[in-house]
Amino acid sequence: MKYVATIFMMCFLFESVLGHESQLNARYYSFLVAGRVVFKKHQSQRGATVYVMWNGPINGRIPWVHANPDGTFLIEFSRIADVYHICAHAGQTHGFLPLARTTKEAKKMRDKLFCTQEFPLDEQHPEKRDLVVTLK
């Protein structure tokens, strides 16, 4: 049993070192996304929280901002070139995502996350403006 645990630990450490090295060699860019959140009538007083999301490891940091009272937002962040999308929900949560443990709990949630279509950001396209997130 100790032998199996030792092999598992060595594989885990080896993979984490390789993964860390590849992140160090990655080229980071400064990106800007801007747009507006379209509210329902009863949601405009509560505002909205807007996030930049992507497929892949998050590493504990998700760029976010509270939308202005008129629904406009602007997020600047640094990250590797990738495919991104914008997600938003009604209410100001100071960056905490509205998550549920089960699908049953998710259906009962008051604040649900709504997202845009995916779009690329890279060296040639460091900005994406005129995004619209509609809260349903």
DRENTORKOL-3810 file (N, C-alpha, C; in nm, 4 decimals):
REM DRENTORKOL-3810
@n.u->0.0816; n.v->-0.1188; n.w->0.0000; ca.u->0.0000; ca.v->0.0000; ca.w->0.0000; c.u->0.0866; c.v->0.1260; c.w->0.0000
@n.u->0.1965; n.v->0.1231; n.w->0.0773; ca.u->0.2860; ca.v->0.2387; ca.w->0.0801; c.u->0.3475; c.v->0.2617; c.w->-0.0576
@n.u->0.3751; n.v->0.1521; n.w->-0.1281; ca.u->0.4350; ca.v->0.1619; ca.w->-0.2610; c.u->0.3402; c.v->0.2331; c.w->-0.3575
@n.u->0.2127; n.v->0.1977; n.w->-0.3532; ca.u->0.1129; ca.v->0.2594; ca.w->-0.4406; c.u->0.0970; c.v->0.4076; c.w->-0.4058
@n.u->0.0921; n.v->0.4381; n.w->-0.2774; ca.u->0.0785; ca.v->0.5768; ca.w->-0.2341; c.u->0.2001; c.v->0.6593; c.w->-0.2764
@n.u->0.3197; n.v->0.6002; n.w->-0.2677; ca.u->0.4416; ca.v->0.6697; ca.w->-0.3084; c.u->0.4402; c.v->0.6988; c.w->-0.4577
@n.u->0.3981; n.v->0.6032; n.w->-0.5382; ca.u->0.3907; ca.v->0.6229; ca.w->-0.6838; c.u->0.2890; c.v->0.7328; c.w->-0.7159
@n.u->0.1754; n.v->0.7281; n.w->-0.6490; ca.u->0.0729; ca.v->0.8304; ca.w->-0.6712; c.u->0.1267; c.v->0.9692; c.w->-0.6366
@n.u->0.1942; n.v->0.9820; n.w->-0.5225; ca.u->0.2495; ca.v->1.1113; ca.w->-0.4813; c.u->0.3544; c.v->1.1605; c.w->-0.5802
@n.u->0.4399; n.v->1.0727; n.w->-0.6282; ca.u->0.5438; ca.v->1.1120; ca.w->-0.7239; c.u->0.4799; c.v->1.1606; c.w->-0.8546
@n.u->0.3781; n.v->1.0899; n.w->-0.9019; ca.u->0.3094; ca.v->1.1319; ca.w->-1.0247; c.u->0.2426; c.v->1.2678; c.w->-1.0047
@n.u->0.1800; n.v->1.2866; n.w->-0.8901; ca.u->0.1137; ca.v->1.4130; ca.w->-0.8607; c.u->0.2145; c.v->1.5278; c.w->-0.8560
@n.u->0.3249; n.v->1.5098; n.w->-0.7873; ca.u->0.4271; ca.v->1.6141; ca.w->-0.7778; c.u->0.4896; c.v->1.6433; c.w->-0.9133
@n.u->0.5174; n.v->1.5384; n.w->-0.9901; ca.u->0.5779; ca.v->1.5550; ca.w->-1.1213; c.u->0.4844; c.v->1.6345; c.w->-1.2131
@n.u->0.3554; n.v->1.6014; n.w->-1.2103; ca.u->0.2578; ca.v->1.6712; ca.w->-1.2941; c.u->0.2419; c.v->1.8166; c.w->-1.2515
@n.u->0.2407; n.v->1.8429; n.w->-1.1210; ca.u->0.2244; ca.v->1.9817; ca.w->-1.0751; c.u->0.3455; c.v->2.0666; c.w->-1.1125
@n.u->0.4648; n.v->2.0087; n.w->-1.1121; ca.u->0.5843; ca.v->2.0830; ca.w->-1.1525; c.u->0.5789; c.v->2.1133; c.w->-1.3017
@n.u->0.5412; n.v->2.0152; n.w->-1.3843; ca.u->0.5309; ca.v->2.0390; ca.w->-1.5285; c.u->0.4220; c.v->2.1403; c.w->-1.5613
@n.u->0.3091; n.v->2.1313; n.w->-1.4928; ca.u->0.2003; ca.v->2.2252; ca.w->-1.5162; c.u->0.2404; c.v->2.3670; c.w->-1.4777
@n.u->0.3125; n.v->2.3809; n.w->-1.3671; ca.u->0.3583; ca.v->2.5129; ca.w->-1.3238; c.u->0.4581; c.v->2.5705; c.w->-1.4222
@n.u->0.5458; n.v->2.4871; n.w->-1.4738; ca.u->0.6456; ca.v->2.5343; ca.w->-1.5692; c.u->0.5803; c.v->2.5833; c.w->-1.6974
@n.u->0.4774; n.v->2.5130; n.w->-1.7456; ca.u->0.4114; ca.v->2.5563; ca.w->-1.8683; c.u->0.3381; c.v->2.6877; c.w->-1.8480
@n.u->0.2851; n.v->2.7139; n.w->-1.7267; ca.u->0.2198; ca.v->2.8412; ca.w->-1.7001; c.u->0.3210; c.v->2.9542; c.w->-1.6955
@n.u->0.4417; n.v->2.9283; n.w->-1.6483; ca.u->0.5436; ca.v->3.0321; ca.w->-1.6425; c.u->0.5876; c.v->3.0739; c.w->-1.7831
@n.u->0.5883; n.v->2.9806; n.w->-1.8762; ca.u->0.6300; ca.v->3.0101; ca.w->-2.0128; c.u->0.5172; c.v->3.0686; c.w->-2.0976
@n.u->0.3960; n.v->3.0726; n.w->-2.0455; ca.u->0.2818; ca.v->3.1246; ca.w->-2.1211; c.u->0.2961; c.v->3.2762; c.w->-2.1356
@n.u->0.2471; n.v->3.3275; n.w->-2.2459; ca.u->0.2523; ca.v->3.4711; ca.w->-2.2723; c.u->0.1200; c.v->3.5347; c.w->-2.2295
@n.u->0.1288; n.v->3.6317; n.w->-2.1398; ca.u->0.0110; ca.v->3.6989; ca.w->-2.0883; c.u->-0.0122; c.v->3.8295; c.w->-2.1639
@n.u->-0.1406; n.v->3.8624; n.w->-2.1842; ca.u->-0.1807; ca.v->3.9841; ca.w->-2.2528; c.u->-0.2796; c.v->4.0601; c.w->-2.1653
@n.u->-0.2892; n.v->4.1908; n.w->-2.1874; ca.u->-0.3905; ca.v->4.2725; ca.w->-2.1197; c.u->-0.5127; c.v->4.2799; c.w->-2.2106
@n.u->-0.6283; n.v->4.2406; n.w->-2.1558; ca.u->-0.7520; ca.v->4.2384; ca.w->-2.2320; c.u->-0.8532; c.v->4.3351; c.w->-2.1714
@n.u->-0.9495; n.v->4.3753; n.w->-2.2538; ca.u->-1.0566; ca.v->4.4627; ca.w->-2.2101; c.u->-1.1866; c.v->4.4122; c.w->-2.2711
@n.u->-1.2879; n.v->4.3960; n.w->-2.1882; ca.u->-1.4218; ca.v->4.3612; ca.w->-2.2368; c.u->-1.5196; c.v->4.4649; c.w->-2.1816
@n.u->-1.6116; n.v->4.5056; n.w->-2.2656; ca.u->-1.7087; ca.v->4.6070; ca.w->-2.2253; c.u->-1.8437; c.v->4.5740; c.w->-2.2879
@n.u->-1.9484; n.v->4.6190; n.w->-2.2240; ca.u->-2.0821; ca.v->4.5958; ca.w->-2.2770; c.u->-2.1865; c.v->4.6428; c.w->-2.1795
@n.u->-2.3033; n.v->4.5796; n.w->-2.1881; ca.u->-2.4117; ca.v->4.6172; ca.w->-2.0980; c.u->-2.4948; c.v->4.4948; c.w->-2.0620
@n.u->-2.5567; n.v->4.5052; n.w->-1.9476; ca.u->-2.6480; ca.v->4.4026; ca.w->-1.8990; c.u->-2.7882; c.v->4.4544; c.w->-1.9206
@n.u->-2.8742; n.v->4.3732; n.w->-1.9827; ca.u->-3.0145; ca.v->4.4097; ca.w->-2.0048; c.u->-3.0948; c.v->4.3461; c.w->-1.8922
@n.u->-3.1600; n.v->4.4318; n.w->-1.8142; ca.u->-3.2356; ca.v->4.3878; ca.w->-1.6973; c.u->-3.3835; c.v->4.3692; c.w->-1.7297
@n.u->-3.4499; n.v->4.2903; n.w->-1.6464; ca.u->-3.5951; ca.v->4.2932; ca.w->-1.6425; c.u->-3.6337; c.v->4.4146; c.w->-1.5594
@n.u->-3.7587; n.v->4.4538; n.w->-1.5640; ca.u->-3.8014; ca.v->4.5751; ca.w->-1.4932; c.u->-3.7704; c.v->4.5698; c.w->-1.3436
@n.u->-3.7941; n.v->4.4572; n.w->-1.2793; ca.u->-3.7763; ca.v->4.4498; ca.w->-1.1340; c.u->-3.6307; c.v->4.4310; c.w->-1.0929
@n.u->-3.5398; n.v->4.4073; n.w->-1.1871; ca.u->-3.4007; ca.v->4.3816; ca.w->-1.1514; c.u->-3.3130; c.v->4.5059; c.w->-1.1548
@n.u->-3.3546; n.v->4.6110; n.w->-1.2199; ca.u->-3.2663; ca.v->4.7251; ca.w->-1.2405; c.u->-3.2228; c.v->4.7912; c.w->-1.1095
@n.u->-3.3039; n.v->4.7873; n.w->-1.0061; ca.u->-3.2663; ca.v->4.8499; ca.w->-0.8801; c.u->-3.1546; c.v->4.7716; c.w->-0.8094
@n.u->-3.1474; n.v->4.6430; n.w->-0.8319; ca.u->-3.0501; ca.v->4.5594; ca.w->-0.7610; c.u->-2.9131; c.v->4.5599; c.w->-0.8280
@n.u->-2.9030; n.v->4.6044; n.w->-0.9510; ca.u->-2.7748; ca.v->4.6006; ca.w->-1.0202; c.u->-2.7428; c.v->4.4610; c.w->-1.0684
@n.u->-2.6173; n.v->4.4403; n.w->-1.1065; ca.u->-2.5747; ca.v->4.3095; ca.w->-1.1554; c.u->-2.4249; c.v->4.2908; c.w->-1.1297
@n.u->-2.3836; n.v->4.1669; n.w->-1.1199; ca.u->-2.2426; ca.v->4.1312; ca.w->-1.1104; c.u->-2.2055; c.v->4.0609; c.w->-1.2401
@n.u->-2.0949; n.v->4.1031; n.w->-1.3020; ca.u->-2.0525; ca.v->4.0528; ca.w->-1.4327; c.u->-1.9162; c.v->3.9869; c.w->-1.4179
@n.u->-1.8973; n.v->3.8700; n.w->-1.4822; ca.u->-1.7740; ca.v->3.7929; ca.w->-1.4736; c.u->-1.7189; c.v->3.7641; c.w->-1.6128
@n.u->-1.5874; n.v->3.7516; n.w->-1.6242; ca.u->-1.5236; ca.v->3.6998; ca.w->-1.7450; c.u->-1.4927; c.v->3.5533; c.w->-1.7156
@n.u->-1.5426; n.v->3.4628; n.w->-1.7998; ca.u->-1.5224; ca.v->3.3192; ca.w->-1.7784; c.u->-1.4515; c.v->3.2586; c.w->-1.8989
@n.u->-1.3924; n.v->3.1414; n.w->-1.8787; ca.u->-1.3252; ca.v->3.0682; ca.w->-1.9852; c.u->-1.3299; c.v->2.9213; c.w->-1.9532
@n.u->-1.2968; n.v->2.8392; n.w->-2.0516; ca.u->-1.2903; ca.v->2.6951; ca.w->-2.0310; c.u->-1.1485; c.v->2.6621; c.w->-1.9883
@n.u->-1.1364; n.v->2.5901; n.w->-1.8810; ca.u->-1.0040; ca.v->2.5537; ca.w->-1.8318; c.u->-0.9876; c.v->2.5920; c.w->-1.6859
@n.u->-0.8681; n.v->2.5704; n.w->-1.6326; ca.u->-0.8442; ca.v->2.5994; ca.w->-1.4903; c.u->-0.8593; c.v->2.7474; c.w->-1.4592
@n.u->-0.9205; n.v->2.7758; n.w->-1.3481; ca.u->-0.9449; ca.v->2.9140; ca.w->-1.3082; c.u->-0.8329; c.v->2.9659; c.w->-1.2176
@n.u->-0.7693; n.v->2.8801; n.w->-1.1424; ca.u->-0.6596; ca.v->2.9176; ca.w->-1.0526; c.u->-0.7020; c.v->3.0205; c.w->-0.9486
@n.u->-0.8273; n.v->3.0173; n.w->-0.9097; ca.u->-0.8737; ca.v->3.1004; ca.w->-0.8001; c.u->-0.9055; c.v->3.2444; c.w->-0.8326
@n.u->-0.8878; n.v->3.2878; n.w->-0.9564; ca.u->-0.9136; ca.v->3.4275; ca.w->-0.9901; c.u->-1.0098; c.v->3.4374; c.w->-1.1077
@n.u->-1.1226; n.v->3.5009; n.w->-1.0846; ca.u->-1.2193; ca.v->3.5259; ca.w->-1.1916; c.u->-1.2403; c.v->3.6767; c.w->-1.1969
@n.u->-1.2041; n.v->3.7420; n.w->-1.3079; ca.u->-1.2279; ca.v->3.8864; ca.w->-1.3171; c.u->-1.3774; c.v->3.9168; c.w->-1.3119
@n.u->-1.4158; n.v->4.0159; n.w->-1.2315; ca.u->-1.5558; ca.v->4.0509; ca.w->-1.2165; c.u->-1.5689; c.v->4.1999; c.w->-1.1885
@n.u->-1.6894; n.v->4.2514; n.w->-1.2030; ca.u->-1.7197; ca.v->4.3907; ca.w->-1.1736; c.u->-1.8695; c.v->4.4031; c.w->-1.1496
@n.u->-1.9087; n.v->4.5027; n.w->-1.0707; ca.u->-2.0505; ca.v->4.5354; ca.w->-1.0579; c.u->-2.0869; c.v->4.6264; c.w->-1.1736
@n.u->-2.1951; n.v->4.5954; n.w->-1.2416; ca.u->-2.2408; ca.v->4.6797; ca.w->-1.3522; c.u->-2.2904; c.v->4.8129; c.w->-1.2966
@n.u->-2.2773; n.v->4.9163; n.w->-1.3763; ca.u->-2.3296; ca.v->5.0482; ca.w->-1.3394; c.u->-2.4822; c.v->5.0420; c.w->-1.3340
@n.u->-2.5470; n.v->5.1403; n.w->-1.2717; ca.u->-2.6944; ca.v->5.1390; ca.w->-1.2636; c.u->-2.7638; c.v->5.1297; c.w->-1.3995
@n.u->-2.6996; n.v->5.1813; n.w->-1.5055; ca.u->-2.7607; ca.v->5.1709; ca.w->-1.6386; c.u->-2.7268; c.v->5.0390; c.w->-1.7075
@n.u->-2.6514; n.v->4.9514; n.w->-1.6398; ca.u->-2.6200; ca.v->4.8187; ca.w->-1.6931; c.u->-2.4868; c.v->4.8093; c.w->-1.7645
@n.u->-2.4163; n.v->4.9197; n.w->-1.7852; ca.u->-2.2878; ca.v->4.9141; ca.w->-1.8558; c.u->-2.1783; c.v->4.8600; c.w->-1.7645
@n.u->-2.0790; n.v->4.7952; n.w->-1.8261; ca.u->-1.9656; ca.v->4.7423; ca.w->-1.7504; c.u->-1.8397; c.v->4.7483; c.w->-1.8356
@n.u->-1.7252; n.v->4.7452; n.w->-1.7680; ca.u->-1.5948; ca.v->4.7419; ca.w->-1.8319; c.u->-1.5033; c.v->4.6607; c.w->-1.7408
@n.u->-1.4415; n.v->4.5559; n.w->-1.7955; ca.u->-1.3510; ca.v->4.4713; ca.w->-1.7181; c.u->-1.2167; c.v->4.4657; c.w->-1.7900
@n.u->-1.1102; n.v->4.4966; n.w->-1.7193; ca.u->-0.9743; ca.v->4.4829; ca.w->-1.7709; c.u->-0.9058; c.v->4.3730; c.w->-1.6913
@n.u->-0.8358; n.v->4.2836; n.w->-1.7612; ca.u->-0.7675; ca.v->4.1734; ca.w->-1.6943; c.u->-0.6503; c.v->4.1267; c.w->-1.7788
@n.u->-0.5579; n.v->4.0547; n.w->-1.7167; ca.u->-0.4420; ca.v->3.9978; ca.w->-1.7858; c.u->-0.4506; c.v->3.8463; c.w->-1.7795
@n.u->-0.4315; n.v->3.7833; n.w->-1.8931; ca.u->-0.4379; ca.v->3.6376; ca.w->-1.9020; c.u->-0.3850; c.v->3.5952; c.w->-2.0374
@n.u->-0.3747; n.v->3.4633; n.w->-2.0579; ca.u->-0.3279; ca.v->3.4099; ca.w->-2.1851; c.u->-0.4362; c.v->3.4231; c.w->-2.2913
@n.u->-0.3960; n.v->3.4155; n.w->-2.4181; ca.u->-0.4929; ca.v->3.4174; ca.w->-2.5286; c.u->-0.5811; c.v->3.2928; c.w->-2.5169
@n.u->-0.7120; n.v->3.3127; n.w->-2.5283; ca.u->-0.8044; ca.v->3.2015; ca.w->-2.5084; c.u->-0.9411; c.v->3.2420; c.w->-2.5634
@n.u->-1.0376; n.v->3.1529; n.w->-2.5468; ca.u->-1.1770; ca.v->3.1800; ca.w->-2.5831; c.u->-1.2506; c.v->3.2112; c.w->-2.4529
@n.u->-1.3203; n.v->3.3236; n.w->-2.4500; ca.u->-1.3862; ca.v->3.3718; ca.w->-2.3296; c.u->-1.5356; c.v->3.3908; c.w->-2.3528
@n.u->-1.6098; n.v->3.4091; n.w->-2.2449; ca.u->-1.7485; ca.v->3.4519; ca.w->-2.2501; c.u->-1.7784; c.v->3.5318; c.w->-2.1231
@n.u->-1.8787; n.v->3.6146; n.w->-2.1308; ca.u->-1.9189; ca.v->3.6994; ca.w->-2.0191; c.u->-2.0442; c.v->3.6398; c.w->-1.9568
@n.u->-2.0446; n.v->3.6324; n.w->-1.8243; ca.u->-2.1621; ca.v->3.5846; ca.w->-1.7508; c.u->-2.2033; c.v->3.6915; c.w->-1.6509
@n.u->-2.3332; n.v->3.6978; n.w->-1.6227; ca.u->-2.3848; ca.v->3.7966; ca.w->-1.5276; c.u->-2.5056; c.v->3.7407; c.w->-1.4550
@n.u->-2.5331; n.v->3.7993; n.w->-1.3395; ca.u->-2.6561; ca.v->3.7691; ca.w->-1.2667; c.u->-2.7008; c.v->3.8945; c.w->-1.1935
@n.u->-2.8277; n.v->3.9003; n.w->-1.1646; ca.u->-2.8830; ca.v->4.0160; ca.w->-1.0945; c.u->-2.8301; c.v->4.0198; c.w->-0.9521
@n.u->-2.8072; n.v->4.1389; n.w->-0.9017; ca.u->-2.7600; ca.v->4.1554; ca.w->-0.7649; c.u->-2.6101; c.v->4.1783; c.w->-0.7590
@n.u->-2.5657; n.v->4.2412; n.w->-0.6508; ca.u->-2.4243; ca.v->4.2675; ca.w->-0.6309; c.u->-2.3726; c.v->4.1743; c.w->-0.5223
@n.u->-2.2867; n.v->4.0813; n.w->-0.5614; ca.u->-2.2388; ca.v->3.9787; ca.w->-0.4689; c.u->-2.0910; c.v->3.9926; c.w->-0.4360
@n.u->-2.0280; n.v->4.1011; n.w->-0.4779; ca.u->-1.8855; ca.v->4.1242; ca.w->-0.4523; c.u->-1.7991; c.v->4.0113; c.w->-0.5057
@n.u->-1.8375; n.v->3.9565; n.w->-0.6203; ca.u->-1.7574; ca.v->3.8563; ca.w->-0.6888; c.u->-1.7889; c.v->3.7125; c.w->-0.6563
@n.u->-1.8748; n.v->3.6857; n.w->-0.5594; ca.u->-1.9091; ca.v->3.5475; ca.w->-0.5262; c.u->-2.0063; c.v->3.4923; c.w->-0.6290
@n.u->-1.9706; n.v->3.3792; n.w->-0.6894; ca.u->-2.0562; ca.v->3.3163; ca.w->-0.7902; c.u->-2.1768; c.v->3.2508; c.w->-0.7253
@n.u->-2.2935; n.v->3.2587; n.w->-0.7878; ca.u->-2.4112; ca.v->3.1882; ca.w->-0.7359; c.u->-2.4040; c.v->3.0407; c.w->-0.7756
@n.u->-2.3599; n.v->2.9572; n.w->-0.6852; ca.u->-2.3427; ca.v->2.8141; ca.w->-0.7142; c.u->-2.4397; c.v->2.7313; c.w->-0.6312
@n.u->-2.4768; n.v->2.6169; n.w->-0.6854; ca.u->-2.5645; ca.v->2.5230; ca.w->-0.6152; c.u->-2.5011; c.v->2.3849; c.w->-0.6192
@n.u->-2.5279; n.v->2.3060; n.w->-0.5173; ca.u->-2.4691; ca.v->2.1712; ca.w->-0.5098; c.u->-2.5416; c.v->2.0706; c.w->-0.5967
@n.u->-2.6701; n.v->2.0894; n.w->-0.6146; ca.u->-2.7487; ca.v->1.9953; ca.w->-0.6947; c.u->-2.8333; c.v->2.0723; c.w->-0.7958
@n.u->-2.8840; n.v->2.0004; n.w->-0.8954; ca.u->-2.9707; ca.v->2.0653; ca.w->-0.9938; c.u->-3.1027; c.v->2.1094; c.w->-0.9294
@n.u->-3.1475; n.v->2.0378; n.w->-0.8297; ca.u->-3.2709; ca.v->2.0750; ca.w->-0.7601; c.u->-3.2528; c.v->2.2096; c.w->-0.6895
@n.u->-3.1378; n.v->2.2275; n.w->-0.6231; ca.u->-3.1085; ca.v->2.3554; ca.w->-0.5576; c.u->-3.0920; c.v->2.4665; c.w->-0.6608
@n.u->-3.0324; n.v->2.4330; n.w->-0.7753; ca.u->-3.0097; ca.v->2.5339; ca.w->-0.8799; c.u->-3.1418; c.v->2.5883; c.w->-0.9339
@n.u->-3.2423; n.v->2.5033; n.w->-0.9455; ca.u->-3.3724; ca.v->2.5485; ca.w->-0.9962; c.u->-3.4406; c.v->2.6443; c.w->-0.8992
@n.u->-3.4104; n.v->2.6324; n.w->-0.7697; ca.u->-3.4719; ca.v->2.7180; ca.w->-0.6688; c.u->-3.3956; c.v->2.8487; c.w->-0.6484
@n.u->-3.2769; n.v->2.8626; n.w->-0.7065; ca.u->-3.1950; ca.v->2.9811; ca.w->-0.6849; c.u->-3.2608; c.v->3.1066; c.w->-0.7411
@n.u->-3.2524; n.v->3.2129; n.w->-0.6668; ca.u->-3.3087; ca.v->3.3398; ca.w->-0.7099; c.u->-3.2227; c.v->3.4037; c.w->-0.8182
@n.u->-3.0929; n.v->3.4027; n.w->-0.8002; ca.u->-3.0003; ca.v->3.4645; ca.w->-0.8952; c.u->-2.9325; c.v->3.3569; c.w->-0.9784
@n.u->-2.9660; n.v->3.3523; n.w->-1.1064; ca.u->-2.9064; ca.v->3.2546; ca.w->-1.1971; c.u->-2.8078; c.v->3.3250; c.w->-1.2884
@n.u->-2.7074; n.v->3.2508; n.w->-1.3317; ca.u->-2.6032; ca.v->3.3039; ca.w->-1.4182; c.u->-2.6455; c.v->3.2932; c.w->-1.5639
@n.u->-2.6344; n.v->3.4028; n.w->-1.6390; ca.u->-2.6639; ca.v->3.4045; ca.w->-1.7824; c.u->-2.5381; c.v->3.4493; c.w->-1.8550
@n.u->-2.5065; n.v->3.3827; n.w->-1.9682; ca.u->-2.3789; ca.v->3.4054; ca.w->-2.0356; c.u->-2.3971; c.v->3.4408; c.w->-2.1832
@n.u->-2.2930; n.v->3.5054; n.w->-2.2393; ca.u->-2.2889; ca.v->3.5385; ca.w->-2.3813; c.u->-2.2306; c.v->3.4205; c.w->-2.4588
@n.u->-2.2278; n.v->3.4341; n.w->-2.5899; ca.u->-2.1578; ca.v->3.3376; ca.w->-2.6744; c.u->-2.0072; c.v->3.3540; c.w->-2.6515
@n.u->-1.9308; n.v->3.2498; n.w->-2.6816; ca.u->-1.7864; ca.v->3.2567; ca.w->-2.6661; c.u->-1.7250; c.v->3.3469; c.w->-2.7729
@n.u->-1.6153; n.v->3.4114; n.w->-2.7380; ca.u->-1.5418; ca.v->3.4972; ca.w->-2.8308; c.u->-1.3928; c.v->3.4870; c.w->-2.7989
@n.u->-1.3064; n.v->3.4964; n.w->-2.9011; ca.u->-1.1619; ca.v->3.4858; ca.w->-2.8772; c.u->-1.1010; c.v->3.6206; c.w->-2.8380
@n.u->-1.0045; n.v->3.6166; n.w->-2.7482; ca.u->-0.9203; ca.v->3.7308; ca.w->-2.7175; c.u->-0.7760; c.v->3.6849; c.w->-2.7329
@n.u->-0.6987; n.v->3.7578; n.w->-2.8114; ca.u->-0.5585; ca.v->3.7220; ca.w->-2.8333; c.u->-0.4793; c.v->3.8476; c.w->-2.8657
@n.u->-0.3567; n.v->3.8294; n.w->-2.9138; ca.u->-0.2685; ca.v->3.9426; ca.w->-2.9417; c.u->-0.3282; c.v->4.0364; c.w->-3.0466
@n.u->-0.3935; n.v->3.9829; n.w->-3.1478; ca.u->-0.4539; ca.v->4.0653; ca.w->-3.2522; c.u->-0.5886; c.v->4.1243; c.w->-3.2097
@n.u->-0.6567; n.v->4.0621; n.w->-3.1152; ca.u->-0.7892; ca.v->4.1061; ca.w->-3.0699; c.u->-0.7893; c.v->4.1208; c.w->-2.9177
@n.u->-0.7284; n.v->4.2282; n.w->-2.8640; ca.u->-0.7204; ca.v->4.2422; ca.w->-2.7179; c.u->-0.8455; c.v->4.3035; c.w->-2.6547
@n.u->-0.9424; n.v->4.3465; n.w->-2.7362; ca.u->-1.0631; ca.v->4.4087; ca.w->-2.6829; c.u->-1.1883; c.v->4.3454; c.w->-2.7423
@n.u->-1.2926; n.v->4.3440; n.w->-2.6625; ca.u->-1.4249; ca.v->4.3024; ca.w->-2.7100; c.u->-1.5245; c.v->4.3991; c.w->-2.6484
@n.u->-1.5901; n.v->4.4755; n.w->-2.7338; ca.u->-1.6862; ca.v->4.5750; ca.w->-2.6870; c.u->-1.8255; c.v->4.5415; c.w->-2.7395
@n.u->-1.9226; n.v->4.6126; n.w->-2.6906; ca.u->-2.0623; ca.v->4.5968; ca.w->-2.7336; c.u->-2.1182; c.v->4.4589; c.w->-2.7021
@n.u->-2.0733; n.v->4.3986; n.w->-2.5933; ca.u->-2.1318; ca.v->4.2721; ca.w->-2.5494; c.u->-2.2635; c.v->4.3004; c.w->-2.4788
@n.u->-2.3594; n.v->4.2115; n.w->-2.4959; ca.u->-2.4893; ca.v->4.2268; ca.w->-2.4305; c.u->-2.5225; c.v->4.0969; c.w->-2.3589
@n.u->-2.5467; n.v->4.1080; n.w->-2.2277; ca.u->-2.5906; ca.v->3.9941; ca.w->-2.1468; c.u->-2.7338; c.v->4.0221; c.w->-2.1055
@n.u->-2.8265; n.v->3.9351; n.w->-2.1438; ca.u->-2.9671; ca.v->3.9543; ca.w->-2.1097; c.u->-3.0027; c.v->3.8645; c.w->-1.9925
@n.u->-3.0496; n.v->3.9258; n.w->-1.8843; ca.u->-3.0943; ca.v->3.8503; ca.w->-1.7674; c.u->-3.2386; c.v->3.8109; c.w->-1.7897
@n.u->-3.2664; n.v->3.6832; n.w->-1.7769; ca.u->-3.4018; ca.v->3.6327; ca.w->-1.8024; c.u->-3.4792; c.v->3.6140; c.w->-1.6750
END
